[in-house]
């Protein structure tokens, strides 16, 4: 920058030496294109040679053909790092970057440079402030991209940064006085550069750095303007103090990372090895994104983006919905050790499957996150906001940050705290190229189902049994904790809502009404009710019938042919009775135990006046699983319901013994495998992808998405993947958002979802003024008549497709959808409040029509 101190000159020399080491260090006795900082290509075979071209295609100008197989050809631009994949089956060419991105009329500054990038890094400084750099501005422009041939592919290595200055070498803001003073010292060219580099904030009247304009020649002109004006480090420090902002002053920000591209049959595998990511200790990398614009559709293209929000969603190309936020969602939901204790996320559906895609006419690009899914986020946006393209891609966390607030001298100061090590996983995406009839979300679902089956990611197709009726999923709540009084002294007691004997009564009445094939999930049966104490042993609650009552209940269920799934929570625990939050709870990055407070439905926030539960450290999951199984198996229930094992994925940021989500995922899978190995059928809540191989039943499976306004259509992608392999149902109808029973029935038929209710035997008022007031409408007597009608209507249709996967799904017109099952039976549903004509037949308002070969 301007008047450079000796210390800063040393740091820049250090940066230059790092670059030199990078260029030489990449030299292996294999084919490498070594381009230094403006240097010549070295063709010495001992140091590497220029990346050779094995084949060419006149349609792919300027790229070299590196490797091909029966299905695909991989091309690389050995100056920019861009790639192209030629699908030899459909003749479609997929580009990592839009071919004419430099001509984009919407994007400018860094947004335009990002269009030409293959990788983007978000990093923190020591103050916890985040900055973003990309491979085009920080590597390609400085000719710091290296290439190495691999078996079936190529490795592209990037060095981010240079010994020169960047936008971060200019102060974040200037006072009006400082700005005018600098202008007064400059000639007209310098004044123009300064006016481009800073914009006045009309509210604060401060001049803020305009990062979008600071690249290339504009950046050089701005830096020169500060130098010409004689702006010094002392001036900078004075501005930070007077304007109360913090900023690192010109440290060496040098980063390094590599992308490996390989062909595997009809797939492209894109890998960023975690050990290739290097960064200065002062600038930890928060997130890495790559292939952001692979297959992006332009303004002239027609198509849609597939996002895995809940059951799945489609974002139409060029929809014009730029007034709504872009799509961003974490895979497997929020890590509870990183979320605010006040967060509710009650309306958001989780991403259960680590997939995404782009659909164009006749061709589709489908991405599967193979490694790093537990620390991934899916991003998508449409043309017109930042650029002229429609695109979807994943980002991956490398280092997470927390904030610690310190109170001193009647002032608060917030300091960042970072996780101790980078994530212990590579970041890998498998791209599949689909054509013809498979170039659709149905084709993607088929492909993903096939992929999961062949990688043991789904259980085998369920064999048909003698039961002709579809399942009815019933959750009965046994007991809860409730504030009680004895001799005027308050205490937490156990309140029975459904005893084992009362449960028998409910089930018998259901069978009398010919509600068959009942799958019973029973919560609140041991260790103190629904929010039971840690499951290191089992003590059946006496309030619901005790140990003998449970044995008699199991006998009853066996005689009646009802499958039984007693509910257990392993990943969350209440304090007390052997659980010490100081040693067994996961820690957040603030160093405190991760707490979970009950929800207050009136304000849709967590109530911090109530006692919290705690996130159990992942390191204890295996021990708790073994402990509970040792007691659980003696009751011979045949099944178990896991409330949180397939729904949550949390870390533990305990100092010097940290566990991150990738390792937590492994520990959860190991525990699921232990349970599965005991010949127990597993019913689970949610159904994250890593849990699917072990499950027989999924409850609360997503039957919709989160309702983000940028998403144009809801689709049953999740159902198209799991149906036939795992039975599933959505939320209990009596606790759902459905205000019209017809809508619930139509969704069940369209999505192939079974009926689900949650009940208690006692009156609803028993849950008043407890932490369970969300059970406001669950007394079975109020619902059993309607449940009978719903079940028989749904069963009449879905019994014809029992165990059948979904073969096709399509939107026929607004509010009208057609679902076809593998045996040829189809259902057409009409959500509209008016009749519609389909194939010459009328479907009544909020009605449906069935047909097909097997009817």
C-alpha positions in Angstrom: 0.0 0.0 0.0 1.3 3.4 0.6 4.2 4.3 2.9 5.3 0.7 3.7 6.9 0.0 7.1 9.8 -2.3 7.4 7.6 -4.9 9.0 5.2 -4.9 6.2 7.9 -5.1 3.6 9.1 -8.3 5.4 5.6 -9.7 5.3 5.3 -9.1 1.6 8.7 -10.7 1.0 7.5 -13.7 3.0 4.4 -13.9 0.8 6.6 -13.9 -2.3 8.7 -16.7 -0.9 5.6 -18.7 -0.2 4.6 -18.3 -3.8 8.0 -19.5 -5.0 7.8 -22.5 -2.7 4.4 -23.3 -4.0 5.6 -23.2 -7.6 8.6 -25.3 -7.0 6.8 -27.6 -4.5 4.3 -28.6 -7.0 7.1 -30.0 -9.2 6.8 -33.7 -9.4 8.4 -36.0 -12.1 5.0 -36.1 -13.9 3.2 -33.8 -16.3 2.8 -30.4 -14.6 2.3 -27.0 -16.2 4.3 -24.7 -14.0 3.4 -21.1 -14.4 5.1 -18.7 -12.0 4.3 -15.1 -11.3 4.6 -13.9 -14.9 7.3 -16.4 -15.6 7.8 -18.8 -18.5 6.5 -22.3 -18.7 9.3 -24.7 -17.8 9.4 -27.7 -20.1 12.3 -29.5 -18.3 10.9 -33.1 -17.8 12.5 -33.4 -14.4 10.3 -30.4 -13.3 7.3 -31.3 -15.4 5.9 -30.5 -18.8 3.0 -28.6 -20.3 -0.3 -30.4 -19.9 -0.7 -32.4 -23.1 -3.8 -32.6 -25.2 -4.9 -36.1 -26.1 -7.9 -35.1 -28.2 -9.7 -31.9 -29.3 -13.2 -30.8 -30.3 -13.7 -27.6 -32.3 -16.8 -26.9 -30.3 -14.7 -26.6 -27.1 -12.4 -23.8 -28.1 -9.2 -23.4 -26.2 -9.5 -26.5 -24.1 -7.4 -29.7 -24.1 -8.9 -33.1 -24.1 -7.4 -34.9 -21.1 -9.2 -38.2 -20.6 -12.2 -40.1 -22.0 -14.1 -43.3 -21.6 -17.1 -44.9 -23.2 -19.5 -42.2 -21.9 -17.6 -39.0 -21.3 -14.7 -36.8 -22.3 -13.0 -34.4 -19.9 -11.5 -31.1 -21.2 -9.4 -28.6 -19.3 -8.3 -25.0 -20.0 -4.7 -24.9 -18.8 -4.7 -21.2 -18.3 -7.9 -20.6 -16.3 -8.5 -24.0 -14.7 -12.0 -24.3 -16.3 -13.2 -27.7 -17.4 -15.8 -29.1 -19.8 -17.4 -32.5 -19.9 -18.7 -33.9 -23.2 -21.5 -36.4 -22.7 -20.9 -38.7 -25.7 -24.4 -40.3 -25.4 -26.4 -37.1 -25.7 -23.7 -34.8 -27.2 -24.3 -32.2 -24.5 -21.3 -30.2 -23.3 -21.3 -29.1 -19.7 -19.0 -26.2 -18.7 -17.7 -25.4 -15.3 -18.0 -21.7 -16.1 -20.3 -20.0 -18.6 -18.3 -19.8 -21.9 -19.0 -16.1 -22.4 -19.0 -15.0 -18.8 -16.9 -11.9 -19.4 -19.7 -10.5 -21.5 -22.3 -10.7 -18.7 -24.2 -7.4 -18.5 -25.6 -8.0 -15.0 -22.5 -9.1 -13.0 -19.7 -6.6 -12.2 -16.6 -6.5 -10.0 -16.1 -9.6 -7.9 -19.4 -11.0 -9.0 -18.1 -11.1 -12.6 -14.8 -12.6 -11.5 -16.6 -15.3 -9.7 -18.3 -16.4 -12.9 -14.8 -17.3 -14.2 -13.7 -19.0 -11.0 -13.8 -22.7 -10.1 -13.3 -22.2 -6.4 -14.3 -19.6 -3.7 -12.9 -19.3 -0.2 -14.5 -17.5 2.7 -12.0 -16.7 5.5 -11.9 -14.9 8.8 -9.4 -12.4 10.2 -8.4 -12.3 13.8 -11.4 -10.0 14.6 -13.8 -12.6 13.2 -14.6 -10.5 10.1 -15.2 -12.6 7.0 -13.8 -11.9 3.5 -14.2 -13.8 0.2 -11.7 -14.5 -2.5 -12.0 -16.5 -5.7 -9.7 -18.5 -7.9 -9.9 -16.2 -10.9 -9.0 -12.9 -9.1 -6.5 -14.4 -6.8 -4.9 -17.2 -8.8 -5.6 -17.1 -12.6 -4.9 -13.3 -12.8 -1.5 -13.9 -11.2 -0.8 -17.0 -13.3 -0.7 -19.2 -10.1 -2.6 -22.3 -11.4 -0.8 -25.6 -11.7 -1.9 -28.8 -13.5 -1.0 -32.4 -13.0 -2.3 -35.4 -14.9 -3.8 -38.2 -12.8 -5.2 -41.6 -13.6 -8.5 -40.9 -15.4 -8.3 -37.2 -14.7 -6.4 -34.1 -13.7 -5.5 -32.2 -10.6 -5.7 -28.4 -10.6 -3.8 -26.6 -7.8 -4.4 -22.9 -7.0 -2.4 -20.4 -5.0 -4.6 -17.6 -3.8 -3.0 -14.2 -3.2 0.2 -12.6 -4.2 2.9 -10.4 -2.9 0.9 -7.4 -4.2 -1.9 -5.7 -2.4 -5.6 -6.4 -2.6 -8.8 -4.7 -1.6 -8.3 -5.7 2.0 -5.2 -3.5 2.0 -7.4 -0.5 2.0 -9.3 0.8 5.1 -12.8 -0.4 5.5 -14.1 3.1 6.0 -13.1 6.8 6.0 -14.6 9.8 7.8 -15.9 12.6 5.6 -13.0 14.7 6.8 -10.4 12.1 5.9 -12.0 11.5 2.5 -12.1 15.2 1.6 -8.5 15.6 2.8 -7.3 12.7 0.6 -9.2 14.1 -2.4 -7.5 17.5 -1.8 -4.0 15.9 -2.2 -4.8 14.1 -5.5 -4.8 14.9 -9.1 -8.0 14.3 -11.1 -7.1 10.6 -11.9 -6.5 9.8 -8.3 -9.7 11.5 -7.2 -11.7 9.4 -9.7 -10.1 6.3 -8.3 -11.0 7.2 -4.8 -14.5 8.1 -5.7 -15.0 4.7 -7.3 -13.3 2.9 -4.4 -15.6 4.4 -1.7 -19.3 5.1 -1.4 -21.0 7.4 1.1 -23.3 5.8 3.6 -26.3 8.2 3.8 -27.1 7.1 7.3 -23.7 7.2 9.0 -22.2 9.8 6.6 -19.1 7.6 6.5 -17.4 6.6 3.3 -17.3 2.7 3.0 -15.1 0.6 0.8 -16.8 -0.5 -2.4 -15.4 -4.0 -2.7 -17.5 -4.9 -5.8 -15.6 -2.2 -7.8 -12.1 -3.1 -6.5 -10.5 -5.5 -8.9 -8.0 -5.4 -11.7 -7.1 -1.9 -12.9 -9.6 -0.1 -10.5 -7.9 -1.8 -7.5 -4.4 -0.7 -8.8 -5.6 2.8 -9.3 -7.1 3.0 -5.8 -4.0 1.7 -4.1 -1.9 4.2 -6.1 -4.2 7.0 -5.0 -3.6 6.2 -1.3 0.1 6.1 -2.0 0.1 9.4 -3.9 -1.9 11.0 -1.0 0.7 9.9 1.5 -1.7 7.8 3.6 0.3 5.9 6.2 -0.3 3.0 8.7 -0.4 5.6 11.4 -3.3 7.3 9.6 -5.0 3.9 9.2 -4.7 3.1 12.9 -6.0 6.5 13.8 -9.1 6.0 11.6 -9.8 2.6 13.2 -9.7 4.1 16.6 -11.8 7.2 15.8 -14.4 5.3 13.7 -14.5 2.2 16.0 -13.8 -0.5 13.4 -11.3 -3.3 13.5 -9.2 -4.5 10.6 -6.0 -6.4 10.1 -3.3 -4.3 8.4 -1.7 -6.0 5.4 -0.7 -9.4 6.6 0.3 -12.0 4.0 -2.9 -13.7 3.0 -1.7 -16.7 1.1 -4.0 -19.7 0.6 -3.6 -22.9 -1.3 -6.1 -25.6 -2.4 -6.6 -28.2 -5.2 -9.4 -29.7 -7.2 -9.2 -33.2 -8.6 -11.4 -34.1 -11.6 -11.7 -37.8 -12.6 -14.0 -39.8 -14.8 -15.7 -42.9 -13.4 -17.9 -44.6 -16.1 -20.7 -42.1 -16.7 -19.8 -39.9 -13.7 -17.5 -37.0 -13.1 -15.9 -37.1 -9.6 -14.8 -33.7 -8.2 -12.7 -33.8 -5.1 -11.1 -31.2 -2.9 -8.7 -33.1 -0.7 -8.7 -31.5 2.8 -4.9 -31.9 3.0 -4.6 -29.7 0.0 -6.2 -26.7 1.8 -3.6 -24.5 3.4 -4.1 -21.1 5.1 -2.3 -18.8 7.5 -3.1 -19.3 11.1 -4.2 -15.6 11.3 -6.8 -16.2 8.5 -8.7 -19.5 9.0 -10.9 -20.6 6.1 -14.6 -20.8 7.1 -16.0 -22.2 3.9 -15.0 -23.5 0.6 -17.2 -23.6 -2.6 -16.3 -25.0 -5.9 -18.0 -25.6 -9.3 -20.5 -22.9 -8.4 -21.5 -22.4 -12.1 -21.2 -26.0 -13.4 -24.0 -26.4 -15.9 -25.5 -23.0 -15.1 -28.4 -22.0 -17.4 -28.5 -18.6 -19.0 -31.4 -16.2 -19.7 -32.2 -17.9 -23.0 -32.3 -21.4 -21.5 -35.4 -23.1 -20.2 -35.2 -25.4 -17.2 -35.2 -25.6 -13.4 -32.9 -26.1 -10.4 -33.6 -29.1 -8.1 -32.9 -28.4 -4.4 -33.4 -31.0 -1.7 -35.4 -28.8 0.7 -37.7 -31.2 2.6 -39.3 -33.5 0.1 -37.7 -31.5 -2.7 -38.2 -28.4 -4.6 -37.8 -26.8 -8.1 -36.6 -23.3 -8.9 -37.6 -22.3 -12.4 -35.0 -20.6 -14.6 -35.3 -16.9 -15.0 -38.4 -16.7 -12.8 -37.8 -13.0 -11.9 -38.2 -13.7 -8.2 -35.1 -11.7 -7.3 -37.1 -9.8 -4.7 -36.8 -12.9 -2.5 -33.6 -14.2 -0.9 -31.5 -16.8 -2.7 -31.8 -20.4 -1.6 -29.3 -21.5 1.1 -29.8 -24.5 3.4 -27.6 -26.7 5.5 -27.6 -30.4 4.8 -29.0 -32.4 7.8 -30.1 -29.2 9.5 -28.4 -27.1 12.1 -25.7 -28.3 14.4 -27.4 -27.7 17.8 -24.0 -26.8 19.3 -23.8 -23.8 16.9 -27.4 -22.6 17.0 -28.7 -19.8 19.2 -30.5 -21.0 22.3 -33.4 -18.9 21.1 -33.6 -20.4 17.6 -36.8 -22.3 16.8 -36.5 -23.2 13.1 -40.0 -24.6 13.6 -41.2 -24.0 10.0 -38.1 -25.1 8.2 -37.9 -28.6 6.7 -34.5 -30.1 6.8 -32.4 -31.2 3.9 -32.4 -35.0 4.3 -30.6 -36.0 1.2 -27.2 -34.5 0.1 -28.1 -34.0 -3.6 -28.9 -31.2 -6.1 -29.4 -30.8 -9.8 -30.0 -28.8 -12.9 -32.7 -29.8 -15.4 -32.7 -28.5 -19.0 -34.5 -29.7 -22.1 -33.3 -33.2 -22.9 -30.4 -33.1 -20.4 -29.9 -32.9 -16.7 -26.9 -32.6 -14.3 -27.3 -34.4 -11.0 -24.9 -33.9 -8.1 -24.4 -36.3 -5.1 -22.3 -35.2 -2.2 -20.3 -38.3 -1.5 -17.9 -36.9 1.2 -18.4 -33.9 3.4 -22.2 -33.9 3.3 -22.5 -33.4 7.1 -20.7 -30.0 6.7 -22.3 -29.0 3.4 -24.7 -26.2 2.5 -26.7 -26.2 -0.7 -26.9 -22.8 -2.5 -29.1 -21.8 -5.5 -30.0 -18.6 -7.3 -31.6 -17.3 -10.4 -30.6 -14.9 -13.1 -31.0 -11.2 -12.6 -29.7 -10.8 -9.0 -25.9 -11.0 -9.2 -25.4 -12.3 -12.7 -27.4 -13.6 -15.7 -27.3 -17.3 -14.8 -29.3 -19.9 -12.9 -27.1 -22.1 -10.8 -27.0 -24.5 -7.8 -23.9 -25.8 -5.9 -22.7 -26.9 -2.5 -20.4 -25.1 -0.1 -18.5 -26.9 2.7 -17.4 -25.7 6.1 -13.7 -25.9 7.0 -13.5 -23.9 10.2 -16.5 -22.8 12.3 -16.5 -19.7 14.5 -18.2 -18.8 17.7 -18.4 -15.4 19.5 -17.5 -14.9 23.2 -18.8 -11.7 24.9 -16.6 -10.3 27.6 -17.9 -7.7 30.1 -15.2 -5.3 31.4 -15.2 -1.8 32.7 -19.0 -1.6 32.1 -18.4 -2.3 28.4 -19.0 -5.4 26.3 -16.5 -6.8 23.8 -17.1 -9.7 21.5 -14.2 -11.9 20.5 -14.1 -14.8 18.0 -13.3 -18.3 18.9 -12.5 -20.8 16.2 -12.7 -24.6 16.2 -9.2 -26.1 16.8 -8.7 -28.2 13.7 -10.2 -28.2 10.1 -12.9 -30.7 9.3 -11.7 -34.2 9.0 -13.1 -35.0 5.6 -12.4 -34.5 1.9 -15.1 -32.7 -0.1 -16.4 -34.9 -2.9 -19.2 -34.4 -5.4 -20.3 -37.1 -7.9 -21.9 -35.6 -11.0 -24.2 -37.7 -13.2 -25.2 -36.7 -16.7 -28.8 -37.7 -17.6 -30.5 -37.5 -20.9 -33.8 -38.2 -22.6 -36.6 -39.2 -20.4 -34.2 -39.4 -17.4 -33.5 -35.6 -17.7 -36.1 -34.8 -15.0 -36.4 -34.9 -11.3 -38.0 -38.3 -11.6 -34.9 -39.5 -13.5 -32.7 -38.0 -10.8 -34.6 -39.8 -8.1 -34.3 -43.1 -10.0 -30.6 -42.6 -10.5 -30.1 -41.7 -6.8 -32.1 -44.7 -5.7 -30.0 -47.0 -7.9 -26.9 -45.4 -6.6 -27.9 -45.9 -3.0 -28.9 -49.6 -3.6 -25.5 -50.3 -5.2 -23.6 -48.5 -2.4 -25.6 -50.2 0.4 -27.3 -46.9 1.1 -30.8 -48.3 1.2 -32.2 -51.6 2.7 -33.3 -54.2 0.2 -36.8 -54.0 -1.3 -39.3 -55.0 1.4 -40.8 -58.4 0.7 -44.6 -58.4 0.5 -46.3 -60.1 3.4 -49.8 -61.5 3.9 -51.1 -58.2 5.2 -53.1 -56.5 2.4 -53.7 -53.2 4.1 -51.3 -50.3 4.3 -49.8 -49.3 7.7 -51.5 -47.0 10.1 -48.9 -45.2 12.2 -49.9 -44.4 15.7 -47.9 -42.7 18.4 -49.2 -42.9 21.9 -47.8 -40.7 24.7 -47.3 -42.6 27.9 -46.3 -40.1 30.6 -44.8 -36.7 31.0 -43.3 -34.6 33.8 -45.6 -32.1 35.4 -45.2 -29.6 38.2 -47.1 -30.9 41.2 -47.4 -30.0 44.9 -47.2 -32.0 48.1 -48.1 -30.3 51.3 -47.6 -27.0 49.5 -44.2 -27.9 48.3 -43.7 -27.9 44.5 -42.0 -30.8 42.7 -41.7 -32.4 39.3 -43.9 -35.5 39.1 -44.9 -38.0 36.5 -48.3 -37.6 34.9 -49.7 -40.6 33.1 -51.4 -39.7 29.8 -51.8 -43.3 28.4 -51.1 -46.4 30.5 -50.4 -49.7 28.9 -54.0 -50.9 29.8 -55.4 -47.7 28.2 -53.3 -48.3 25.1 -54.8 -51.8 24.8 -58.3 -50.2 25.0 -57.4 -47.7 22.2 -55.9 -50.4 20.0 -58.8 -52.7 20.4 -61.3 -50.0 19.5 -59.2 -49.3 16.3 -59.3 -52.9 15.3 -63.0 -53.0 15.8 -63.2 -50.2 13.3 -61.0 -52.3 10.9 -58.0 -50.1 11.2 -55.4 -52.7 10.5 -51.6 -53.1 10.1 -51.0 -50.7 13.1 -47.4 -49.6 13.7 -47.3 -48.4 17.3 -44.7 -45.9 18.5 -45.0 -45.5 22.2 -43.1 -42.6 23.9 -42.9 -41.6 27.6 -42.6 -45.2 28.9 -39.3 -45.2 30.9 -36.9 -43.1 32.9 -39.3 -40.3 33.7 -41.6 -39.7 30.7 -41.2 -38.3 27.2 -38.2 -36.2 28.1 -36.6 -39.1 29.8 -33.3 -39.2 31.7 -30.2 -40.5 30.0 -30.7 -44.0 28.7 -27.8 -45.6 30.4 -30.3 -48.1 31.9 -34.1 -48.7 31.7 -36.6 -48.2 34.5 -40.2 -48.6 33.2 -42.3 -45.8 34.6 -44.7 -47.1 37.2 -47.2 -44.5 36.2 -47.9 -46.3 32.9 -47.8 -49.8 34.3 -44.2 -50.6 35.3 -42.1 -53.6 34.2 -44.9 -56.2 34.4 -47.3 -53.9 32.6 -44.9 -53.6 29.7 -44.5 -57.4 29.5 -48.2 -57.9 29.4 -48.6 -55.2 26.8 -46.0 -56.8 24.6 -47.8 -60.1 24.8 -51.1 -58.4 23.8 -49.4 -56.8 20.8 -48.0 -60.0 19.6 -51.3 -61.7 19.8 -53.0 -58.9 17.9 -50.2 -58.7 15.2 -49.3 -55.1 16.0 -45.7 -54.1 15.6 -44.3 -52.3 18.6 -41.7 -49.5 18.6 -40.9 -48.1 22.1 -39.4 -44.6 21.7 -35.9 -43.7 22.9 -34.0 -40.4 22.7 -30.2 -40.8 22.8 -28.7 -37.5 21.5 -30.4 -35.2 24.0 -30.8 -35.6 27.8 -32.1 -33.8 30.8 -29.8 -33.0 33.7 -29.7 -35.2 36.8 -29.8 -38.9 37.4 -26.3 -39.6 36.3 -26.0 -37.0 33.5 -23.6 -34.2 34.3 -23.8 -31.5 31.7 -20.3 -30.3 32.7 -18.7 -33.6 31.6 -21.2 -35.3 29.3 -22.9 -32.4 27.3 -21.5 -31.2 24.1 -19.8 -27.8 24.3 -20.5 -24.9 22.0 -17.7 -22.7 20.7 -18.3 -20.4 23.5 -17.1 -23.1 25.9 -20.5 -23.6 27.5 -22.7 -26.7 27.5 -25.1 -26.7 24.5 -28.6 -26.2 25.9 -32.0 -26.7 24.4 -34.9 -24.9 25.9 -38.6 -25.8 25.5 -40.6 -24.0 22.8 -43.1 -21.3 23.7 -45.8 -21.6 21.0 -47.3 -18.2 21.7 -44.2 -16.4 20.6 -42.5 -19.2 18.5 -39.3 -18.9 20.6 -37.6 -21.0 23.1 -38.5 -20.3 26.7 -35.3 -19.6 28.7 -37.3 -19.5 32.0 -37.8 -23.3 31.8 -35.3 -26.0 32.5 -33.2 -26.9 29.5 -32.2 -30.3 28.1 -28.7 -30.8 26.8 -27.0 -32.0 23.6 -25.2 -35.3 24.4 -21.6 -35.4 23.3 -21.3 -37.7 20.3 -18.5 -39.6 22.0 -21.1 -41.0 24.4 -23.6 -42.2 21.7 -22.0 -45.7 21.4 -21.9 -46.2 25.2 -25.5 -45.1 25.7 -26.6 -47.3 22.8 -25.0 -50.4 24.3 -26.3 -49.6 27.7 -29.9 -49.3 26.6 -29.8 -52.4 24.4 -28.6 -54.5 27.4 -31.8 -53.7 29.2 -34.1 -53.2 26.2 -33.7 -56.6 24.6 -35.1 -58.5 27.5 -38.6 -57.2 26.7 -38.6 -58.7 23.2 -40.4 -55.9 21.6 -39.2 -56.7 18.1 -38.7 -53.0 17.3 -37.4 -49.7 18.6 -38.2 -46.1 17.8 -35.1 -43.7 17.6 -36.3 -40.2 18.1 -33.2 -38.3 17.2 -30.5 -40.6 15.8 -31.7 -40.2 12.2 -32.7 -36.5 12.7 -29.9 -34.7 14.5 -26.1 -34.4 13.8 -24.2 -32.4 16.4 -20.6 -31.6 17.3 -18.7 -31.2 20.5 -16.4 -28.2 20.8 -14.9 -29.2 24.1 -11.4 -27.7 24.3 -8.6 -30.1 23.3 -11.1 -32.9 22.5 -13.3 -31.6 19.8 -15.6 -33.8 17.6 -16.9 -32.4 14.4 -20.0 -33.4 12.3 -18.2 -35.9 10.0 -17.0 -37.9 13.0 -20.3 -37.5 14.6 -22.0 -38.9 11.6 -19.7 -42.0 11.7 -20.5 -42.5 15.4 -24.3 -42.3 14.7 -24.0 -44.9 11.9 -22.0 -47.2 14.1 -24.8 -47.0 16.8 -27.5 -47.5 14.2 -25.7 -50.6 13.0 -25.5 -51.9 16.6 -29.2 -51.6 17.0 -29.9 -53.1 13.5 -27.6 -56.0 14.3 -29.9 -57.0 17.2 -32.7 -58.0 14.8 -34.7 -55.0 15.9 -36.8 -53.2 13.3 -36.0 -49.5 13.5 -38.5 -46.7 13.3 -36.9 -43.3 13.2 -37.9 -39.7 13.1 -36.8 -37.6 10.0 -34.6 -40.0 8.1 -31.3 -38.4 7.2 -29.5 -40.1 4.3 -26.8 -41.8 6.4 -29.5 -43.6 8.5 -31.5 -45.0 5.6 -29.7 -48.4 5.4 -30.8 -49.3 8.9 -34.4 -48.2 8.9 -37.7 -50.1 8.4 -40.0 -47.1 9.1 -39.7 -43.4 8.9 -42.1 -41.1 10.8 -42.3 -37.3 10.2 -40.8 -37.8 6.8 -40.9 -34.5 4.8 -44.2 -34.2 2.8 -43.5 -30.6 1.8 -40.6 -28.0 1.8 -39.8 -25.0 3.9 -41.9 -22.6 1.8 -39.0 -20.4 0.6 -40.5 -18.0 -1.9 -37.8 -18.5 -4.5 -38.8 -22.2 -4.8 -41.6 -22.6 -7.4 -42.7 -26.2 -6.9 -42.8 -28.9 -4.2 -41.9 -32.4 -5.4 -41.9 -35.8 -3.8 -38.2 -36.5 -4.5 -37.5 -38.0 -1.1 -40.5 -40.4 -1.5 -39.3 -41.4 -5.0 -36.0 -42.4 -3.5 -37.1 -44.4 -0.5 -40.5 -45.9 -1.4 -40.4 -49.6 -1.7 -37.4 -49.9 0.5 -38.6 -48.1 3.6 -42.2 -47.5 4.8 -42.9 -43.8 5.7 -45.4 -41.3 6.9 -45.4 -37.6 7.5 -46.4 -35.6 10.6 -49.4 -36.7 12.6 -52.5 -35.3 10.9 -53.9 -34.0 14.2 -50.7 -32.0 14.9 -50.1 -30.8 11.3 -50.8 -27.6 9.5 -53.6 -29.1 7.4 -56.9 -27.3 7.8 -58.7 -29.4 5.3 -58.8 -33.2 5.6 -59.1 -33.5 1.8 -55.7 -31.8 1.3 -54.2 -34.4 3.7 -55.7 -37.3 1.8 -54.6 -35.9 -1.6 -51.0 -35.4 -0.3 -51.0 -39.0 1.1 -52.1 -40.4 -2.3 -49.7 -38.2 -4.3 -46.7 -39.0 -2.1 -47.6 -42.6 -1.3 -47.5 -41.7 2.4 -49.3 -43.6 5.1 -51.8 -42.2 7.7 -50.3 -41.0 11.0 -51.9 -39.8 14.3 -50.6 -39.0 17.7 -52.9 -39.6 20.7 -53.3 -39.8 24.4 -56.1 -41.5 26.4 -56.5 -38.8 29.0 -58.3 -35.5 28.3 -56.3 -32.7 26.6 -56.3 -30.5 29.7 -53.8 -32.8 31.4 -51.0 -31.2 29.3 -52.0 -27.6 30.2 -49.2 -25.5 31.9 -46.5 -28.1 31.1 -43.6 -28.2 28.7 -45.9 -30.4 26.5 -48.6 -27.9 25.7 -47.9 -28.5 22.1 -49.9 -31.7 22.6 -53.0 -29.5 22.5 -55.2 -31.8 20.4 -54.3 -35.4 20.9 -57.1 -37.0 23.0 -58.0 -40.0 20.9 -61.8 -39.8 21.4 -61.8 -36.5 19.5 -60.1 -38.0 16.4 -60.8 -41.7 16.1 -63.9 -41.3 14.0 -62.1 -39.1 11.5 -59.0 -41.3 11.6 -61.1 -44.3 10.6 -62.5 -42.5 7.6 -59.1 -41.2 6.5 -57.5 -44.6 6.8 -60.1 -46.5 4.9 -60.1 -43.9 2.0 -56.3 -43.9 1.8 -56.1 -47.7 2.2 -58.5 -48.2 -0.7 -56.0 -46.6 -3.1 -52.6 -47.3 -1.6 -53.2 -50.9 -0.8 -53.1 -51.4 -4.6 -49.5 -50.1 -4.6 -48.3 -51.5 -1.2 -44.6 -51.7 -1.3 -44.3 -50.4 -4.9 -41.8 -47.6 -5.6 -42.9 -44.4 -7.4 -42.0 -44.7 -11.1 -43.1 -41.3 -12.3 -44.4 -38.0 -11.0 -45.4 -34.9 -13.0 -47.4 -31.7 -12.8 -50.2 -31.8 -15.3 -51.5 -28.2 -14.7 -51.8 -25.9 -11.8 -52.8 -27.9 -8.7 -53.0 -31.2 -10.6 -50.4 -33.9 -10.2 -50.0 -37.4 -11.5 -48.1 -40.2 -9.6 -47.4 -43.5 -11.2 -46.2 -46.5 -9.3 -44.0 -49.4 -10.5 -46.9 -51.8 -11.1 -48.6 -49.3 -13.5 -51.2 -48.0 -11.1 -51.5 -44.2 -11.2 -53.3 -41.5 -9.1 -54.1 -38.0 -10.3 -55.0 -35.5 -7.6 -56.7 -32.2 -7.9 -55.9 -29.7 -5.1 -57.9 -26.9 -6.7 -61.3 -25.9 -5.4 -62.8 -26.4 -8.9 -63.1 -29.4 -11.1 -60.6 -30.1 -13.9 -60.6 -32.3 -17.0 -57.8 -34.8 -17.6 -57.8 -37.2 -20.5 -61.5 -36.6 -21.1 -62.5 -37.3 -17.5 -63.5 -34.8 -14.8 -61.8 -34.8 -11.5 -63.9 -33.0 -8.9 -62.6 -30.2 -6.8 -60.2 -31.5 -4.2 -60.7 -35.0 -5.6 -58.7 -37.7 -7.3 -58.8 -40.3 -10.0 -57.0 -43.7 -10.2 -56.2 -46.0 -13.1 -53.6 -48.3 -14.5 -53.0 -51.9 -15.4 -53.3 -53.4 -12.0 -56.7 -51.9 -11.1 
